[in-house]
Amino acid sequence: MEMIFDDLAAFRAVVPAGRALMGLDLGTATIGVAVSDLMWSVATPLETVKRKKFGLDAARLEALMDARDVGGLILGLPRNMDGSEGPRAQSTRAFARNFTARRPIPIAFWDERLSTVAAERALLEADTSRARRAEVIDHVAASYILQGALDRFGHMRREALDE
């Protein structure tokens, strides 16, 4: 069964009900991690994983997934401003392939353009110190990515009810 989805509806159809989702903001040095509640309403920033080697990074993510009963992953897909995909997007897709080869779990992509900008703005508005912003920016960005997908799922549910 295919585990990697560009279509959120197809992803939603295979994630078991009553399981949380995890959002990831994959950077070159860190991975921002956020989790949803079981109703897929709210994304909460969780932690920033310092990247080492894929196996170690994946093991840390798996430990977080097991602790939170995660049923699917939303990966921020860093598209260019014109919508095209460059090397960072290809790297994200490669991470998804490698991760599902290690642990079969549904993965979907969410356009992450401007998520870090939005996270930075929110942290500035909260009067967060520069040092604290540097510490939390990646997992706050991951929560923006995950919240965008959760909001889309909510919109899809409302559309289905209106039909």
N, C-alpha and C positions, 0 to 999 in steps of 0.2 A: 504494500500500500504506500502510495506517495505520502510523504510527511512534510514536504515543504510547499507552501502555498503563497501565490501572489494575490489570490482572491480570498478576502476575509470571510465571505459566506461559506466557501468550501472548507476553510479552516474551522470555522465555528461548528460546522456539521460533524466534525470528527473529534472535537475535544469533549471528553466526558463531562457530564453535568456535575455541578457541585465541587469542581476543582478550581483552584486559583490559576491565574495567568501570571507569567513573569515577563517583564519588559527589560530589554537589554540595549544599552547605548555602547556600542563597541568602538573604543578608541584604540590608538596604536599602543598606548601605555597603560590604559585602564579600561575596565568594563563597568559601566554604571548599571546597577540592578534595582529594579522596582518590582513590587508585587501587587496584585489586585486582591480585593475581597472575594469571597466565594460567589457573590451575586454579580460580579463583573461590573461594579458601579464606580469604585474608587481605586485609584492607583496610589500607592504609598512608596516613597523612596526607601530603599533598604540599605544598600552599602555600595562602596566602590571597591572592586577587586583589582589589585595591582597585577598587570599581566606579567606572566613569567614564560612558561611554555604551554602549548595548547593543552597537553594532558593535565597539568596542574590547574590551569584555568577552568577546564571542563569539570575536574573533580570538585573544585570549590562551588561551581554553579550547581552541580548535581547535589551536593550537600544542602545548599540553600533550597533547591527544588524539593528534596525529600522532606525537609523540615517544614515546608509550607504546603505540601501536597499539591504541587504544580502540575497541571494537565496540559499546558501548552506554552510556547514562547512567542513573544512578539519582539522582533529585532528591528531596530531603527535602521532604515536603508538610506544611506547618505547620497541622495541624488544631487546632481548639479542643479543650479538654479533654473536651467532650461529644461529640466526633467530627465536629461540623459544620465546614464550611469557611467561613472569613471572607475578608476582603480580601487577607491575605497568601497564602492558599492560591490564590486566584484569580490573584494576581500570579505565583505559581510556575507555574500552568498556562499563563498568557500567555507567560512566558519559554520554556516548552517548545514552544509553538506557533511562536513567533518563531524559536527556534533550529532546529527541524526544517525551517522554510521556508528557512532559510539553508543548512543542511547536513543532509540526510536521514540521521538516525541513530536507532535505536530508543531511546526514553526511557520509563522506568517511574518511578512514584512510590513512595516509602516513607514511612510515617507517622513523622514526626520528633519527635513529642511527647516531651519530656524528653531529647532527644539532647544538647542543650547543657548541661543539668543534669548528665547522666552524664559528659560530657567535663570539665566544671568539677570534678566530684568526683574524677575520675581524676587531673587535674592537681594538685589540692590534696593528694591522697594521695601524689603523687610529689614533694611539697614544692617545686613550681614557683613562682617569684617572681610577684608580681602583674603586673609588666611583661611577663614571658615568657608568662604565661597569656593576657593581652590579645592578644599577638602570635600565639599558636597556637590559641586556642580554636575559631576557625571551621573550620580544616582538621582539627582533632581531632574536632569535631562531625560533619564530613563523613565521617570514617572510621567513626564510630559508625553513621551512617545507612547507609553502604555495607556495613558488617559485618552489620548487621541483615538486609539483603537477601541477602547471601552466605550467612548462616546459614539463611535460609529456603530458598534454592536447595539447600543441602546436605540439609535436611530433606525437600524434594521428591524429591531423588535417592534417599534412603533409603526413602521411602514407595514409590517406583516399584519398587525392588528387592524389597520385601516382598510385592508383589502377585503 
